Amino acid sequence: MTDQEIVELANRVGKDLGGATFSEVCDYIDGVDIVWGVWPGGQNMLIKGEQVLQFIGKTGVGEQLSVGAIPCRSAEEALALKRCWQAVKH
């Protein structure tokens, strides 16, 4: 998936999650295998799926995975989302 495709996905998801609570955002993250946080300028950070991507990188074996992206205002917001989601789910 290209950076541009991740940005486009984040834009679509942002429309769907507009006004969502943190719990609803966590439900979205839980429902997909790999999730990116995307902020202005098209930069992104992996929120969920690091182990999946490492496995694919080591083995070359990938299955059909679901990919998501969440719009964020900044890198700091993406990092906070990642940390909060990890704290709640782990």
Contacts in CASP RR format, 6 or more apart in sequence:
PFRMAT RR
TARGET T0000
AUTHOR 0000-0000-0000
METHOD contacts of the structure
MODEL  1
MTDQEIVELANRVGKDLGGATFSEVCDYIDGVDIVWGVWPGGQNMLIKGE
QVLQFIGKTGVGEQLSVGAIPCRSAEEALALKRCWQAVKH
1 9 0 8 1.000
1 67 0 8 1.000
3 42 0 8 1.000
3 44 0 8 1.000
6 36 0 8 1.000
6 38 0 8 1.000
6 42 0 8 1.000
6 44 0 8 1.000
6 69 0 8 1.000
7 38 0 8 1.000
7 42 0 8 1.000
7 44 0 8 1.000
7 69 0 8 1.000
9 36 0 8 1.000
9 67 0 8 1.000
9 68 0 8 1.000
9 69 0 8 1.000
10 36 0 8 1.000
10 37 0 8 1.000
10 38 0 8 1.000
10 44 0 8 1.000
10 68 0 8 1.000
10 69 0 8 1.000
10 70 0 8 1.000
10 71 0 8 1.000
11 71 0 8 1.000
13 28 0 8 1.000
13 68 0 8 1.000
13 69 0 8 1.000
13 70 0 8 1.000
13 71 0 8 1.000
14 70 0 8 1.000
14 71 0 8 1.000
17 24 0 8 1.000
17 25 0 8 1.000
17 28 0 8 1.000
17 70 0 8 1.000
20 28 0 8 1.000
22 84 0 8 1.000
25 70 0 8 1.000
25 81 0 8 1.000
25 85 0 8 1.000
26 85 0 8 1.000
26 88 0 8 1.000
26 89 0 8 1.000
28 35 0 8 1.000
28 68 0 8 1.000
28 70 0 8 1.000
29 35 0 8 1.000
29 47 0 8 1.000
29 48 0 8 1.000
29 70 0 8 1.000
29 85 0 8 1.000
29 89 0 8 1.000
30 89 0 8 1.000
31 66 0 8 1.000
32 48 0 8 1.000
32 66 0 8 1.000
32 67 0 8 1.000
32 68 0 8 1.000
33 48 0 8 1.000
33 49 0 8 1.000
33 52 0 8 1.000
33 65 0 8 1.000
33 66 0 8 1.000
33 67 0 8 1.000
34 46 0 8 1.000
34 48 0 8 1.000
34 49 0 8 1.000
34 52 0 8 1.000
34 53 0 8 1.000
34 65 0 8 1.000
34 66 0 8 1.000
34 67 0 8 1.000
34 68 0 8 1.000
35 46 0 8 1.000
35 47 0 8 1.000
35 48 0 8 1.000
35 49 0 8 1.000
35 67 0 8 1.000
35 68 0 8 1.000
35 69 0 8 1.000
35 70 0 8 1.000
36 44 0 8 1.000
36 45 0 8 1.000
36 46 0 8 1.000
36 47 0 8 1.000
36 67 0 8 1.000
36 68 0 8 1.000
36 69 0 8 1.000
36 70 0 8 1.000
37 44 0 8 1.000
37 45 0 8 1.000
37 46 0 8 1.000
37 47 0 8 1.000
37 69 0 8 1.000
37 70 0 8 1.000
37 71 0 8 1.000
37 72 0 8 1.000
37 78 0 8 1.000
37 81 0 8 1.000
37 82 0 8 1.000
38 44 0 8 1.000
38 69 0 8 1.000
38 70 0 8 1.000
38 71 0 8 1.000
38 72 0 8 1.000
38 78 0 8 1.000
39 71 0 8 1.000
39 72 0 8 1.000
39 73 0 8 1.000
39 74 0 8 1.000
39 75 0 8 1.000
39 77 0 8 1.000
39 78 0 8 1.000
40 73 0 8 1.000
40 74 0 8 1.000
43 75 0 8 1.000
44 69 0 8 1.000
44 78 0 8 1.000
45 75 0 8 1.000
45 78 0 8 1.000
45 79 0 8 1.000
45 82 0 8 1.000
46 53 0 8 1.000
46 82 0 8 1.000
47 70 0 8 1.000
47 78 0 8 1.000
47 81 0 8 1.000
47 82 0 8 1.000
47 85 0 8 1.000
48 82 0 8 1.000
48 85 0 8 1.000
52 65 0 8 1.000
55 61 0 8 1.000
55 62 0 8 1.000
56 62 0 8 1.000
70 78 0 8 1.000
70 81 0 8 1.000
72 78 0 8 1.000
72 81 0 8 1.000
END
